[in-house]
Amino acid sequence: QPDGVNVNDRCGSTHIESLMRFVAENRLDAGVAFDGDADRCLAVDEKGQLVDGDYEMAICALDLKSRGRLAKNAVVGTIMTNMGFSRFCKENGIEFEATKVGDRYVLEEMLLEGYNFGGEQSGHIIFLDFATTGDGQLTAAQLLSLVRRRQAKLSSLATLMQRYPQVIVNVPVTAEGKLRFYTDDDVKAAVERAKEELGSAGRIIVRPSGTEPLLRVMVEGEDTGRIRALADRVADVVRRRLA
């Protein structure tokens, strides 16, 4: 029973697994899931596969561009947007701007530069021609109307972007450790070693959570096993020095 606290308890965009099963088992065309305040939307294709915010942005950006409705042929994402999305943009003549994590920063960049489309992997998508904030129901309507207009399956549209494997390790740290992250030489050295090993084939981002006592270690690259090992190695240093 709802108690005012258990919003999206084992459901919604933060627990989408049950929707994925439901769509596949019932042979539906698609499914959509919102978070507690419905400003985020994640989708599920007809195969029961997740279509996250990066895929949603790729699908919608290319559609907007094809109809001459993508302002300045540009999209705003964040530093956590998958590398596959920036590659997709380059291949399709779309400019990609990355901001700090947070839809407020995405919106700020859009307003500053005159862009009309942007969002985050989490499903915060901003269609500035219709709203000045993320709106999950608007995102769902835009995505599903596109699917119908194109007479295409969502899984087929999602193949427009090839996602790079991504590993995120959340490391609990103390409040003091969260501050020392910026100056700790051992952590800096571990991150630099990981960057050198990845080279141009991947990237690593270590950043404090804005809402929790955590440091997030994100590694992307072509080899899942390799990036998992690198993420764990850096996380171990963070844990030892800052937890």
C-alpha positions as CSV (number, residue, x, y, z in Angstrom):
1,Q,0.0,0.0,0.0
2,P,1.3,3.5,-0.8
3,D,2.5,5.3,2.3
4,G,3.9,8.5,0.8
5,V,7.5,7.2,1.0
6,N,7.5,4.0,-1.1
7,V,7.1,5.8,-4.5
8,N,8.0,3.5,-7.4
9,D,8.6,0.6,-5.0
10,R,9.8,-2.2,-7.4
11,C,8.2,-0.4,-10.4
12,G,8.6,2.6,-12.7
13,S,11.7,3.6,-14.5
14,T,14.0,2.8,-11.6
15,H,12.8,-0.8,-11.5
16,I,11.9,-1.5,-15.1
17,E,12.5,-5.3,-15.2
18,S,8.9,-6.3,-14.5
19,L,7.7,-4.1,-17.4
20,M,10.4,-5.6,-19.7
21,R,9.0,-9.1,-18.9
22,F,5.4,-8.0,-19.3
23,V,5.9,-6.4,-22.7
24,A,7.7,-9.5,-24.0
25,E,5.3,-12.1,-22.5
26,N,2.3,-10.2,-23.9
27,R,3.8,-9.5,-27.3
28,L,3.2,-5.8,-27.0
29,D,4.7,-3.2,-29.4
30,A,6.3,-1.2,-26.6
31,G,6.2,-0.1,-23.0
32,V,7.0,3.1,-21.2
33,A,7.9,3.6,-17.5
34,F,8.1,6.9,-15.5
35,D,9.7,7.8,-12.2
36,G,7.9,9.0,-9.2
37,D,7.4,12.6,-10.4
38,A,7.1,11.5,-14.0
39,D,9.8,13.8,-15.4
40,R,11.7,10.7,-16.6
41,C,10.7,8.2,-19.2
42,L,12.4,4.9,-20.2
43,A,11.0,2.7,-22.9
44,V,10.9,-1.1,-23.6
45,D,10.9,-2.4,-27.2
46,E,8.7,-5.2,-28.5
47,K,11.4,-7.8,-27.6
48,G,11.4,-6.7,-23.9
49,Q,14.7,-4.8,-24.3
50,L,15.5,-1.6,-22.5
51,V,15.5,1.6,-24.6
52,D,17.2,4.1,-22.2
53,G,17.5,7.9,-22.5
54,D,20.5,7.7,-24.8
55,Y,18.6,5.6,-27.3
56,E,15.6,7.8,-27.0
57,M,17.6,10.9,-27.8
58,A,19.3,9.2,-30.8
59,I,15.9,8.1,-32.2
60,C,14.2,11.5,-31.7
61,A,17.2,13.6,-32.7
62,L,17.5,11.9,-36.1
63,D,13.8,12.2,-36.6
64,L,13.8,15.9,-35.7
65,K,16.8,16.5,-38.0
66,S,15.1,14.7,-40.9
67,R,12.1,17.0,-40.5
68,G,14.2,20.2,-40.2
69,R,13.1,20.6,-36.5
70,L,16.4,20.1,-34.7
71,A,17.6,23.6,-33.8
72,K,21.2,24.2,-35.1
73,N,21.4,20.4,-35.8
74,A,22.6,20.0,-32.2
75,V,21.7,17.9,-29.1
76,V,22.7,18.5,-25.5
77,G,23.6,15.6,-23.2
78,T,25.9,15.2,-20.2
79,I,29.4,13.8,-19.5
80,M,27.6,10.5,-18.6
81,T,26.0,10.2,-22.0
82,N,27.3,7.0,-23.6
83,M,30.2,7.2,-26.1
84,G,28.0,5.5,-28.6
85,F,25.7,8.5,-28.7
86,S,28.5,11.0,-29.5
87,R,29.7,8.6,-32.2
88,F,26.1,8.4,-33.6
89,C,25.9,12.2,-33.7
90,K,29.2,12.5,-35.6
91,E,28.1,9.9,-38.1
92,N,24.8,11.8,-38.7
93,G,26.0,15.4,-38.9
94,I,24.6,16.3,-35.5
95,E,26.6,18.5,-33.0
96,F,26.8,17.1,-29.5
97,E,27.3,19.3,-26.4
98,A,28.0,17.6,-23.1
99,T,27.3,19.3,-19.7
100,K,27.6,18.4,-16.1
101,V,25.2,15.7,-14.9
102,G,21.8,17.1,-14.2
103,D,18.9,18.1,-16.4
104,R,19.2,21.7,-15.0
105,Y,22.6,22.0,-16.7
106,V,21.2,20.5,-19.9
107,L,18.5,23.1,-19.9
108,E,20.9,25.9,-19.2
109,E,23.0,25.0,-22.2
110,M,20.0,24.7,-24.4
111,L,18.8,28.1,-23.4
112,L,22.2,29.7,-23.7
113,E,23.0,28.3,-27.2
114,G,19.5,28.3,-28.7
115,Y,19.1,24.5,-28.9
116,N,15.7,22.8,-28.6
117,F,16.5,19.2,-27.7
118,G,18.6,17.4,-25.0
119,G,18.5,15.0,-22.2
120,E,20.1,12.4,-20.0
121,Q,20.6,8.6,-20.1
122,S,18.2,8.4,-17.1
123,G,15.3,9.4,-19.3
124,H,15.2,13.1,-18.5
125,I,14.5,14.4,-22.0
126,I,13.7,18.0,-22.8
127,F,11.7,19.0,-25.9
128,L,12.1,22.7,-25.6
129,D,9.5,23.5,-28.3
130,F,6.9,22.0,-26.0
131,A,8.1,22.3,-22.4
132,T,11.0,23.8,-20.4
133,T,11.6,20.7,-18.3
134,G,11.8,16.9,-18.6
135,D,8.3,15.5,-19.0
136,G,8.0,11.7,-19.1
137,Q,4.5,11.7,-20.7
138,L,5.6,14.1,-23.3
139,T,8.7,12.0,-24.1
140,A,6.5,8.9,-24.4
141,A,4.1,10.7,-26.7
142,Q,6.9,12.0,-28.9
143,L,8.7,8.6,-29.1
144,L,5.5,6.5,-29.7
145,S,4.1,8.9,-32.3
146,L,7.5,8.7,-34.1
147,V,7.3,4.9,-34.1
148,R,3.8,5.0,-35.6
149,R,4.7,7.6,-38.2
150,R,7.8,5.7,-39.3
151,Q,5.8,2.4,-39.3
152,A,8.9,0.8,-37.7
153,K,9.5,-1.4,-34.7
154,L,11.2,0.3,-31.7
155,S,13.9,-2.3,-31.7
156,S,14.8,-1.5,-35.3
157,L,14.9,2.3,-34.6
158,A,17.2,1.6,-31.6
159,T,19.8,0.0,-33.8
160,L,20.6,3.5,-35.1
161,M,23.0,3.8,-32.1
162,Q,25.6,1.2,-31.1
163,R,26.0,1.5,-27.3
164,Y,29.5,1.1,-25.8
165,P,29.6,-1.3,-22.8
166,Q,29.5,0.8,-19.6
167,V,30.3,-0.1,-16.0
168,I,29.4,2.1,-13.0
169,V,30.6,1.3,-9.5
170,N,29.1,3.3,-6.6
171,V,31.6,3.6,-3.7
172,P,30.3,4.8,-0.3
173,V,32.5,7.5,1.1
174,T,32.6,9.7,4.2
175,A,31.6,13.4,3.9
176,E,35.3,14.3,4.4
177,G,36.3,11.7,1.8
178,K,33.9,13.2,-0.7
179,L,35.7,16.6,-0.3
180,R,39.2,15.0,-0.4
181,F,38.5,13.3,-3.7
182,Y,39.6,16.4,-5.5
183,T,43.0,16.5,-3.9
184,D,43.9,12.9,-3.1
185,D,47.1,12.0,-5.1
186,D,46.5,8.2,-5.0
187,V,43.0,8.5,-6.5
188,K,44.3,10.9,-9.1
189,A,47.1,8.5,-10.0
190,A,44.7,5.5,-10.3
191,V,42.4,7.5,-12.6
192,E,45.3,8.6,-14.8
193,R,46.6,5.1,-15.1
194,A,43.1,3.9,-16.2
195,K,42.9,6.7,-18.8
196,E,46.3,5.7,-20.2
197,E,45.2,2.0,-20.5
198,L,42.0,2.9,-22.2
199,G,43.5,5.4,-24.6
200,S,41.1,6.4,-27.4
201,A,39.2,3.1,-27.0
202,G,37.3,4.2,-23.9
203,R,37.0,6.7,-21.1
204,I,36.7,6.9,-17.3
205,I,34.8,9.5,-15.2
206,V,35.0,9.6,-11.4
207,R,32.6,12.1,-9.8
208,P,30.8,12.6,-6.5
209,S,27.1,12.0,-6.3
210,G,25.1,15.2,-5.9
211,T,22.6,13.6,-3.6
212,E,24.2,10.6,-1.8
213,P,27.5,10.0,0.1
214,L,29.0,8.2,-2.9
215,L,31.6,8.5,-5.5
216,R,30.6,7.1,-8.9
217,V,33.3,5.4,-11.0
218,M,32.1,5.1,-14.6
219,V,34.2,3.3,-17.3
220,E,33.2,2.8,-20.9
221,G,35.0,0.9,-23.6
222,E,34.8,-1.9,-26.2
223,D,35.7,-4.8,-23.9
224,T,33.3,-5.4,-21.0
225,G,35.8,-7.5,-19.0
226,R,38.5,-5.0,-19.3
227,I,36.4,-2.0,-18.3
228,R,35.0,-4.0,-15.3
229,A,38.5,-4.7,-14.1
230,L,39.5,-1.1,-14.5
231,A,36.4,0.2,-12.7
232,D,37.0,-2.2,-9.8
233,R,40.6,-1.3,-9.5
234,V,39.9,2.4,-9.3
235,A,37.0,1.8,-7.0
236,D,39.3,-0.1,-4.7
237,V,41.7,2.8,-4.4
238,V,38.7,5.2,-3.8
239,R,37.4,2.9,-1.1
240,R,40.8,2.6,0.6
241,R,41.5,6.3,0.6
242,L,38.1,8.0,1.0
243,A,35.7,5.5,2.7
